């Protein structure tokens, strides 16, 4: 699957942003947990759509097997030297495994075109007995891929698994419009769908949790860009918490969450739900998030993946990275730089290099800035 010539060229291209790393991600994480000094703070970037091109393949090809999925993430670590890699179950992989129709292309994730349940009032198709790891192609491949990764680089970096939260998955099981209409007019129907989905997600996550794999979650449709805060509190939040509590019963640790879009109006709700880390999209002002919930959760984010990473110049990328640090580097529960969401296919590698270079410079200074918080720091330069 990998074109070794293209891969080697890009390894050389990104070599400068890896050369100053003195610790592996696991060494860095362990030192931070003990309160010891580190070479720099962690740096992250969501790059699943742009990675295949850098190793001479396509996203579609990289999804064909567990091994090819693993190779993509291993390449990401070797190319970028960032601090965490992971597998995504996929936005609507559960509905697809249940028989939902979808389309796929070379460079985009699979897109659900028809939900498996055609009538939201007919629950005969909601069969938990059919929800098994071996029946879900995406979950099964991800599970094996993580084992490949652990064998290859598991002594240097951890690989987690992300399952989409129940509210978003429910919109795929019965359709977005029918589900949101039920939330507004037939709450008992909406709750029945959510009850099924959270049980299904827990069944799939169990295999990962029993294998000691960290599980996180994301809930794109729960954004206030799509629904209002009242609907989030009634339908999305309780089921995020149910899934998180199930996972935490295995790990003994709280879970991390990412929600796309604008979550400003529900920042406190998410923090109060008990998540340890909240990954924020670019629509949220990090300074506002720090003020409102910085004393409750570790903040992650949030360089704009489109207007900045894809469409801006390298200098503008660097400036936006510094802006994120300027606003949130000293957040009480911690801050990690990240792209706000997945970068689109076609994002220039020059911008990725600029992001990583500037982020690692800031992360190095961040590691020592806590001792002298009032000094001038590189992110103060606009």
C-alpha positions in Angstrom: 0.0 0.0 0.0 2.8 2.4 0.9 4.8 4.0 -2.0 8.2 3.9 -0.4 9.7 6.6 -2.6 7.0 9.1 -1.7 7.1 8.1 1.9 10.9 8.6 2.1 10.6 12.0 0.4 8.1 13.2 3.0 10.1 11.7 5.9 13.0 13.9 4.7 10.7 16.9 4.2 9.4 16.7 7.8 12.7 15.7 9.4 13.4 19.1 10.8 10.3 19.1 13.0 11.3 15.8 14.6 15.0 16.5 15.2 14.7 18.3 18.5 12.4 15.8 20.2 14.4 14.3 23.1 11.7 12.0 24.5 9.2 9.5 23.1 5.5 10.3 23.7 5.3 7.6 26.3 8.4 8.9 28.1 7.0 12.4 28.0 3.6 11.3 29.3 5.1 9.3 32.1 7.3 12.2 33.2 4.4 14.6 33.2 2.3 12.2 35.3 5.1 12.2 37.9 5.6 16.0 37.8 9.0 15.7 36.2 10.6 17.9 33.6 10.0 17.2 29.9 11.6 18.3 26.6 8.3 19.9 25.5 4.6 19.6 26.2 2.5 17.3 23.9 1.5 18.3 20.4 -1.4 16.9 18.4 -2.9 17.2 14.9 -5.9 15.6 13.3 -4.6 14.4 9.9 -6.4 11.2 8.9 -7.6 12.7 5.5 -4.3 14.1 4.5 -1.9 11.3 5.6 -2.5 8.8 2.8 -1.3 11.2 0.2 2.0 11.6 2.1 2.7 7.9 1.8 1.5 7.5 -1.7 -1.8 5.9 -1.2 -5.5 6.8 -0.8 -7.8 6.8 2.2 -9.9 4.2 0.6 -6.9 1.9 0.1 -5.6 2.5 3.6 -9.0 1.3 5.0 -8.9 -2.0 3.2 -7.2 -4.0 6.0 -6.1 -3.8 9.6 -2.5 -3.8 8.5 -2.9 -0.9 6.1 -4.8 1.1 8.7 -2.0 0.5 11.1 0.7 1.5 8.6 -1.0 4.8 8.1 -0.9 5.6 11.9 2.7 4.4 12.2 3.6 6.6 9.3 1.9 9.6 11.0 4.1 9.1 14.0 7.3 8.8 12.0 6.4 11.7 9.8 5.2 14.2 12.4 6.5 13.0 15.7 3.3 14.0 17.5 2.1 12.6 20.8 -0.8 10.3 20.1 -2.2 8.2 17.3 -5.5 6.5 17.2 -8.2 4.6 15.4 -11.7 6.0 14.6 -14.7 3.7 14.6 -16.2 6.1 12.2 -19.1 8.5 12.4 -21.7 6.1 11.1 -19.9 2.7 11.1 -22.6 1.1 13.4 -25.5 2.1 11.1 -23.4 0.8 8.1 -22.8 -2.5 9.9 -26.5 -2.8 10.5 -27.2 -2.6 6.8 -27.2 1.2 6.1 -26.2 2.1 2.5 -23.2 4.3 1.9 -20.9 5.7 -0.7 -17.1 5.9 -0.6 -14.4 7.8 -2.6 -10.7 7.7 -2.7 -10.0 10.6 -0.4 -13.1 10.9 1.9 -14.5 8.8 4.7 -17.5 6.7 3.9 -20.8 8.7 3.7 -24.0 7.1 4.9 -26.8 7.6 2.3 -29.6 5.6 3.7 -30.2 4.6 7.4 -30.7 0.9 8.2 -34.0 1.7 10.0 -36.5 3.1 7.5 -39.3 3.6 10.0 -38.4 5.2 13.4 -41.5 3.6 14.9 -40.5 0.1 13.9 -37.9 -1.3 16.2 -37.8 -4.8 14.8 -34.4 -4.1 13.2 -32.8 -3.0 16.5 -31.2 -6.4 17.5 -28.5 -6.2 20.1 -27.6 -9.8 19.5 -26.3 -8.9 16.1 -24.0 -6.3 17.5 -20.6 -8.0 17.7 -17.0 -7.0 17.0 -16.7 -9.6 14.2 -19.9 -8.3 12.6 -18.7 -4.7 12.5 -16.0 -4.4 9.8 -14.7 -1.0 11.0 -14.4 -2.0 14.7 -12.9 -5.4 13.8 -10.2 -3.9 11.6 -9.5 -1.1 14.1 -9.0 -3.7 16.9 -6.5 -5.7 14.9 -4.8 -2.5 13.6 -4.1 -1.4 17.2 -2.4 -4.7 17.9 -0.2 -4.2 14.8 0.7 -0.7 16.1 1.4 -1.9 19.6 3.8 -4.5 18.2 5.6 -2.0 16.0 5.9 1.2 18.1 4.0 0.4 21.3 7.1 1.1 23.4 7.2 4.6 22.1 3.6 5.8 21.6 0.1 4.8 22.7 -2.8 4.1 20.3 -6.3 4.7 21.4 -9.8 4.1 20.0 -12.5 6.6 19.4 -16.2 5.6 19.3 -18.8 8.1 18.2 -21.2 9.0 21.0 -24.8 7.7 21.0 -26.6 10.9 20.0 -24.7 11.2 16.8 -24.9 7.5 16.0 -28.6 7.6 16.6 -29.0 10.1 13.7 -27.4 7.5 11.5 -29.5 4.5 12.7 -32.8 6.1 11.9 -31.9 9.2 9.9 -31.0 12.7 11.0 -34.4 14.4 10.3 -36.6 11.6 11.8 -34.4 11.4 14.9 -34.3 15.1 15.6 -38.0 15.3 14.9 -38.6 12.6 17.5 -36.5 14.5 20.0 -38.8 17.5 19.5 -42.2 15.7 19.3 -41.8 12.1 20.5 -39.2 11.9 23.2 -40.1 8.3 24.2 -39.1 7.2 20.7 -35.9 9.1 20.7 -34.9 7.6 24.1 -35.6 4.1 22.8 -33.2 4.6 19.9 -30.6 6.1 22.2 -31.0 3.2 24.7 -30.3 0.8 21.8 -27.3 2.7 20.5 -25.6 3.2 23.9 -25.9 -0.6 24.6 -24.5 -1.3 21.1 -21.6 1.0 21.5 -20.8 -0.4 24.9 -20.8 -4.0 23.4 -18.3 -2.9 20.7 -16.1 -0.9 23.1 -15.9 -3.8 25.6 -13.4 -5.8 23.5 -11.1 -2.7 23.3 -11.4 -2.0 27.0 -10.7 -5.5 28.1 -7.5 -5.4 26.0 -6.4 -2.3 27.9 -7.0 0.1 25.0 -8.0 3.7 25.9 -11.4 4.7 24.5 -12.5 8.2 23.8 -15.6 9.6 22.2 -16.8 12.3 19.8 -20.3 13.7 19.3 -20.4 15.9 16.2 -24.2 16.2 15.9 -24.5 17.3 19.5 -22.9 20.6 18.6 -24.9 23.8 19.2 -24.2 24.4 15.5 -26.9 21.7 14.9 -29.0 21.5 18.1 -29.8 23.9 20.9 -28.4 23.6 24.5 -31.8 22.3 25.8 -31.7 19.4 23.4 -28.1 18.7 24.2 -28.9 18.5 27.9 -31.9 16.3 27.5 -30.7 13.8 24.9 -27.0 14.0 24.1 -25.3 14.6 27.5 -27.0 11.8 29.4 -25.9 9.2 26.9 -22.4 10.6 26.5 -22.2 10.1 30.3 -23.6 6.6 30.1 -21.0 5.6 27.5 -18.2 7.3 29.5 -19.2 5.7 32.7 -19.2 2.2 31.1 -15.7 2.8 29.7 -14.4 4.3 33.0 -15.6 1.2 34.8 -12.9 -0.7 33.0 -10.1 1.9 33.0 -10.7 3.7 36.3 -10.2 7.0 34.5 -12.5 9.6 33.0 -12.9 9.9 29.3 -11.9 12.5 26.7 -14.4 14.0 24.2 -14.4 16.0 21.0 -17.5 17.9 19.8 -17.4 19.6 16.4 -18.8 23.1 15.8 -19.7 25.7 18.3 -20.0 24.4 21.9 -19.6 27.7 23.7 -23.2 27.5 25.1 -22.6 24.0 26.5 -19.0 24.3 27.8 -20.1 24.0 31.4 -22.4 21.1 30.6 -19.6 19.1 29.0 -17.2 19.9 31.9 -19.8 18.9 34.5 -20.3 15.6 32.7 -17.0 14.4 34.1 -14.8 14.3 31.0 -11.1 14.8 31.7 -10.3 16.4 28.3 -12.4 18.5 26.0 -11.2 18.9 22.4 -12.7 22.1 21.0 -13.4 23.0 17.4 -12.1 26.3 16.0 -15.5 28.1 16.5 -14.9 28.1 20.3 -12.7 30.9 21.7 -10.0 29.2 23.8 -9.8 32.2 26.1 -13.5 31.9 26.9 -13.2 28.1 27.4 -10.3 28.7 29.8 -12.2 31.2 31.8 -15.4 29.0 32.0 -14.1 25.5 32.4 -10.3 25.6 32.4 -10.3 24.7 36.1 -12.3 21.5 35.4 -11.0 19.9 32.2 -7.8 19.8 30.1 -8.4 21.9 27.0 -7.4 20.8 23.5 -7.5 22.8 20.3 -8.1 24.6 18.1 -6.4 25.8 14.9 -9.0 26.2 12.1 -8.6 23.2 9.9 -10.0 24.9 6.8 -9.5 28.7 6.9 -6.0 28.3 8.4 -4.6 24.9 7.8 -5.9 24.4 4.3 -6.4 28.0 2.9 -3.9 30.2 4.8 -0.1 30.8 4.3 2.5 29.1 6.5 3.1 32.4 8.3 -0.6 32.7 9.0 -0.6 29.1 10.3 2.3 30.0 12.7 0.5 33.1 13.9 -2.7 31.1 14.6 -0.7 28.5 16.6 0.8 31.2 18.7 -2.7 32.7 19.2 -4.0 29.4 20.6 -1.1 29.3 23.0 -1.5 32.9 24.0 -5.1 32.3 24.9 -4.8 28.9 26.7 -1.3 27.8 27.5 -1.8 28.4 31.2 -5.2 26.9 31.5 -5.4 25.4 35.1 -6.1 21.8 34.0 -3.7 22.0 31.1 -3.7 22.8 27.4 -2.6 20.8 24.4 -2.4 22.3 20.9 -4.4 20.6 18.2 -6.2 21.3 15.0 -9.9 22.1 15.7 -11.0 19.1 13.6 -9.8 16.9 10.8 -7.9 18.8 8.1 -9.4 18.4 4.7 -7.8 16.5 1.8 -5.6 18.9 -0.1 -4.2 20.7 2.9 -0.7 21.8 1.9 2.1 20.0 3.5 3.9 23.3 3.9 1.1 24.4 6.3 1.4 21.1 8.2 5.1 21.6 8.6 4.6 25.2 9.7 2.0 24.1 12.2 4.2 21.3 13.7 7.3 23.5 13.8 5.6 26.4 15.5 3.6 24.1 17.8 6.7 22.3 19.0 8.6 25.5 19.6 5.7 26.8 21.7 5.3 23.4 23.4 9.0 23.5 24.4 8.5 26.9 25.9 5.2 25.9 27.6 7.1 23.1 29.4 9.2 25.7 31.3 6.8 28.8 31.3 4.9 27.6 34.3 7.9 28.6 36.5 7.9 32.2 35.1 4.4 32.8 33.9 4.7 36.6 33.7 7.8 36.6 31.5 7.5 37.4 27.8 6.9 34.2 25.8 7.1 33.4 22.1 3.4 33.2 21.7 3.1 36.8 22.8 4.5 37.8 19.4 1.5 38.4 17.1 
